[in-house]
Amino acid sequence: MGSHFSKDRCFHFPAMDKRNLGNLKNLLLNYNPPEGCGDCINILLFGMVGVGKSLTINTFLSALDPQGTTITCVPTGDNPGSLTPELRSYRAGSLNFWDSAGWNAMKNRGQTKKVLQMILEGRVPKGTNLQNFNPDSDASTYPATPKNVIHGVALILDISTIDLVSDDKMEEFQELQTIVAQKYVHRVVIGTKFELLGIPEKHNAWIYEYKPLQQKFDQLAKCTGMERRSMFVVSNQWRGEQIEMIKCILALYVLDNMVRNIDRFLNAV
């Protein structure tokens, strides 16, 4: 693989084989949430418009499907008619994924922060149009619903265009992830579209050792204060049996990490 790969700054080494795929899938499909959490844990996907939140949920659902079926139940696309304005949820076993409007599509920076905080607290009903939602309503109008409280947040970024995000938007991203941390909710960064960094498909199994990706993680760590060990990648492209297995493992690997840390967070409270 040559000089384009390095283990020196690599935190993740998922085994890319069918045995690991089966182990990860069985573990997640048979997962039992901690006591007091209800019958599922809630994972919110939060990111800018067009970074692949909905596609990533489809990838998670596909990777978790017992029959290995490719799931496409979450509407996706880049045209305005297919963008996600509402707060939606999609469940697989004991994992409930919440899809949200792109945070840069909301009215202003203050509204975005308030809406995120209310979603984390389980105070925004499913189906709510987030772009028209008024987070300044009386608190009694939107009481917390325990079954909707968020236990983990995946902050989704297009890793291939991170250099094009303005300093202002990156500062806002940092503020949003800080809100999640202050709520004592486990958070990770998931980078999508890593294929556009130039890694050959045959080397996808070594994506975490790929230097261009490591440089992106270094950049994110510097501007957000988050640790590189909390940064992952997911591919939403499905082509060929071997590539599909790798991409399923990448998706299940981050979910396994989230589940283990959510358990740790909840048991510590």
C-alpha positions as CSV (number, residue, x, y, z in Angstrom):
1,M,0.0,0.0,0.0
2,G,3.0,2.2,0.2
3,S,3.4,5.7,1.7
4,H,-0.3,6.5,1.5
5,F,-1.0,4.5,4.6
6,S,0.2,4.7,8.2
7,K,-0.7,3.0,11.5
8,D,1.1,5.6,13.6
9,R,-2.0,7.7,14.3
10,C,-4.6,5.1,13.8
11,F,-7.1,4.4,16.6
12,H,-9.4,2.0,14.8
13,F,-8.6,-1.5,13.5
14,P,-11.8,-3.3,12.7
15,A,-11.3,-6.8,11.3
16,M,-12.7,-6.9,7.8
17,D,-13.9,-10.5,7.5
18,K,-17.3,-12.3,7.6
19,R,-16.7,-13.6,11.1
20,N,-16.4,-10.1,12.5
21,L,-19.4,-9.0,10.4
22,G,-21.5,-11.8,11.9
23,N,-20.3,-11.0,15.5
24,L,-21.0,-7.3,15.2
25,K,-24.5,-7.9,13.7
26,N,-25.5,-10.5,16.3
27,L,-24.2,-8.3,19.2
28,L,-26.2,-5.3,18.0
29,L,-29.4,-7.2,17.1
30,N,-29.4,-8.9,20.5
31,Y,-28.5,-5.7,22.4
32,N,-30.5,-5.0,25.6
33,P,-30.5,-1.4,26.7
34,P,-29.5,-0.5,30.3
35,E,-32.3,-0.5,32.9
36,G,-34.3,2.7,32.9
37,C,-33.6,3.3,29.3
38,G,-36.8,1.7,27.9
39,D,-36.8,-0.9,25.2
40,C,-34.4,1.0,22.9
41,I,-31.7,3.6,22.8
42,N,-32.1,6.7,20.7
43,I,-29.3,7.8,18.4
44,L,-29.6,11.2,16.7
45,L,-27.9,12.0,13.4
46,F,-27.2,15.7,13.2
47,G,-25.4,17.5,10.4
48,M,-25.5,20.1,7.6
49,V,-27.8,19.8,4.5
50,G,-26.6,17.2,2.0
51,V,-23.9,15.5,4.1
52,G,-25.7,12.1,4.0
53,K,-27.6,11.8,7.3
54,S,-30.5,9.9,5.7
55,L,-28.3,7.8,3.6
56,T,-26.3,6.9,6.7
57,I,-29.4,5.7,8.4
58,N,-30.2,3.5,5.4
59,T,-26.7,2.1,5.6
60,F,-27.2,1.3,9.3
61,L,-30.5,-0.4,8.7
62,S,-29.1,-2.4,5.8
63,A,-26.0,-3.5,7.8
64,L,-28.3,-4.6,10.6
65,D,-30.9,-6.4,8.5
66,P,-30.8,-10.1,9.5
67,Q,-31.3,-11.1,5.8
68,G,-28.8,-8.7,4.5
69,T,-31.3,-6.8,2.5
70,T,-30.4,-3.3,1.3
71,I,-32.8,-0.9,3.0
72,T,-33.9,2.3,1.4
73,C,-36.8,3.4,3.5
74,V,-35.3,6.7,4.5
75,P,-36.0,9.4,1.8
76,T,-32.7,10.7,0.3
77,G,-31.5,13.1,-2.4
78,D,-30.1,16.5,-3.0
79,N,-33.1,18.2,-4.5
80,P,-35.2,20.5,-2.2
81,G,-38.3,18.1,-2.4
82,S,-36.3,15.3,-0.8
83,L,-34.6,17.2,2.0
84,T,-35.6,16.2,5.5
85,P,-37.5,19.1,7.2
86,E,-39.1,16.9,9.9
87,L,-37.7,15.0,12.9
88,R,-38.2,11.3,12.0
89,S,-37.2,8.0,13.5
90,Y,-36.4,4.5,12.2
91,R,-35.9,1.5,14.4
92,A,-33.8,-1.7,14.0
93,G,-34.0,-4.0,17.1
94,S,-33.1,-2.0,20.1
95,L,-31.6,0.9,18.2
96,N,-33.8,3.8,17.2
97,F,-32.2,6.3,14.7
98,W,-33.5,9.9,14.5
99,D,-33.1,11.8,11.3
100,S,-33.2,15.6,11.5
101,A,-33.2,18.7,9.3
102,G,-29.8,20.0,8.3
103,W,-28.8,22.4,11.1
104,N,-27.7,25.1,8.6
105,A,-31.2,25.1,7.2
106,M,-32.7,26.5,10.4
107,K,-33.5,30.2,10.8
108,N,-30.5,31.3,12.8
109,R,-27.7,30.1,15.0
110,G,-29.5,30.6,18.3
111,Q,-32.5,28.6,17.1
112,T,-30.3,25.8,16.0
113,K,-28.7,25.5,19.4
114,K,-32.1,25.6,21.2
115,V,-33.7,23.0,18.9
116,L,-30.8,20.6,19.4
117,Q,-31.0,21.0,23.1
118,M,-34.8,20.3,23.1
119,I,-34.3,17.2,20.8
120,L,-31.7,15.8,23.2
121,E,-34.2,16.3,26.1
122,G,-37.0,14.5,24.2
123,R,-39.1,17.6,24.0
124,V,-39.6,17.8,20.2
125,P,-42.3,15.4,19.0
126,K,-41.6,13.1,16.1
127,G,-42.9,14.6,12.8
128,T,-42.2,18.2,13.9
129,N,-41.0,20.4,11.0
130,L,-37.8,21.7,12.5
131,Q,-37.4,24.6,10.1
132,N,-40.7,26.1,11.3
133,F,-40.4,25.0,14.9
134,N,-40.4,27.7,17.6
135,P,-38.0,26.6,20.4
136,D,-39.0,29.7,22.5
137,S,-42.5,28.3,23.2
138,D,-43.5,27.9,26.8
139,A,-41.8,24.8,28.2
140,S,-45.2,23.3,29.2
141,T,-46.1,23.2,25.5
142,Y,-43.3,20.7,24.8
143,P,-42.7,18.6,27.9
144,A,-40.0,15.9,27.9
145,T,-41.1,12.5,26.6
146,P,-38.8,9.9,28.3
147,K,-39.0,7.4,25.4
148,N,-37.7,10.2,23.0
149,V,-34.7,11.2,25.1
150,I,-31.5,11.0,23.0
151,H,-28.7,8.7,24.3
152,G,-26.1,9.2,21.6
153,V,-25.4,11.7,18.8
154,A,-23.6,11.1,15.5
155,L,-22.4,14.4,14.1
156,I,-22.3,13.8,10.3
157,L,-19.8,15.5,8.1
158,D,-18.9,15.2,4.4
159,I,-15.2,14.4,5.0
160,S,-14.3,15.1,1.4
161,T,-15.4,18.8,1.6
162,I,-14.5,19.6,5.2
163,D,-11.9,22.1,3.9
164,L,-14.6,24.1,2.2
165,V,-16.7,24.6,5.4
166,S,-16.4,28.3,6.5
167,D,-14.7,29.2,9.8
168,D,-18.1,30.5,11.0
169,K,-19.9,27.2,10.3
170,M,-17.1,25.2,11.9
171,E,-17.3,27.4,15.0
172,E,-21.1,26.7,15.0
173,F,-20.4,23.0,14.7
174,Q,-18.1,23.2,17.7
175,E,-20.8,25.0,19.7
176,L,-23.3,22.3,18.8
177,Q,-21.1,19.4,19.8
178,T,-20.3,21.2,23.1
179,I,-24.1,21.3,23.8
180,V,-24.2,17.5,23.4
181,A,-21.2,17.1,25.7
182,Q,-22.8,19.4,28.4
183,K,-25.9,17.2,28.3
184,Y,-23.6,14.2,29.1
185,V,-24.7,12.5,25.9
186,H,-22.2,10.3,24.0
187,R,-21.1,11.8,20.7
188,V,-19.1,10.7,17.7
189,V,-18.2,12.2,14.4
190,I,-19.0,10.2,11.3
191,G,-17.4,11.2,8.0
192,T,-19.2,10.3,4.8
193,K,-18.0,10.3,1.2
194,F,-14.5,9.2,2.1
195,E,-14.3,7.5,-1.3
196,L,-13.8,11.0,-2.7
197,L,-10.5,11.4,-0.9
198,G,-9.0,9.1,-3.5
199,I,-8.5,5.8,-1.7
200,P,-8.7,2.8,-4.2
201,E,-11.7,0.6,-3.6
202,K,-9.5,-2.4,-3.0
203,H,-7.9,-0.6,-0.1
204,N,-11.1,0.4,1.7
205,A,-10.4,-2.2,4.4
206,W,-7.5,0.0,5.5
207,I,-9.4,3.3,5.5
208,Y,-8.4,4.2,9.0
209,E,-4.7,3.9,8.1
210,Y,-5.2,6.1,5.0
211,K,-3.1,9.3,5.5
212,P,-5.5,11.7,3.8
213,L,-8.2,10.6,6.2
214,Q,-5.9,10.9,9.2
215,Q,-5.1,14.4,8.1
216,K,-8.9,15.2,8.0
217,F,-9.3,13.8,11.5
218,D,-6.4,15.9,12.7
219,Q,-8.0,19.0,11.3
220,L,-11.3,18.2,12.9
221,A,-9.7,17.4,16.3
222,K,-7.9,20.8,16.2
223,C,-10.9,22.9,15.4
224,T,-13.5,21.0,17.5
225,G,-11.6,19.8,20.5
226,M,-12.9,16.3,20.0
227,E,-10.6,13.3,20.2
228,R,-9.7,11.4,17.0
229,R,-10.7,8.2,18.6
230,S,-14.3,9.4,18.5
231,M,-14.2,9.9,14.7
232,F,-15.3,7.3,12.3
233,V,-16.2,6.9,8.6
234,V,-19.2,5.2,6.9
235,S,-19.7,4.6,3.2
236,N,-23.1,4.9,1.7
237,Q,-22.0,3.3,-1.6
238,W,-22.9,-0.4,-2.1
239,R,-21.1,-2.2,-5.0
240,G,-20.0,-5.9,-5.0
241,E,-20.0,-8.5,-2.3
242,Q,-16.6,-7.9,-0.9
243,I,-17.0,-4.1,-0.8
244,E,-20.5,-4.4,0.7
245,M,-19.1,-6.5,3.5
246,I,-16.4,-3.9,4.3
247,K,-19.0,-1.1,4.3
248,C,-21.3,-3.1,6.5
249,I,-18.5,-3.7,9.0
250,L,-17.6,0.1,9.0
251,A,-21.2,0.9,9.8
252,L,-21.6,-1.8,12.5
253,Y,-18.2,-0.9,14.0
254,V,-19.2,2.7,14.8
255,L,-22.6,1.5,16.1
256,D,-20.8,-1.0,18.4
257,N,-18.6,1.8,19.7
258,M,-21.6,4.0,20.3
259,V,-23.6,1.3,22.1
260,R,-20.7,0.4,24.4
261,N,-20.1,4.0,25.3
262,I,-23.8,4.8,25.8
263,D,-24.0,1.9,28.2
264,R,-21.0,3.3,30.1
265,F,-22.5,6.8,30.1
266,L,-25.9,5.6,31.4
267,N,-24.5,3.3,34.0
268,A,-22.4,6.1,35.4
269,V,-25.4,8.4,35.9
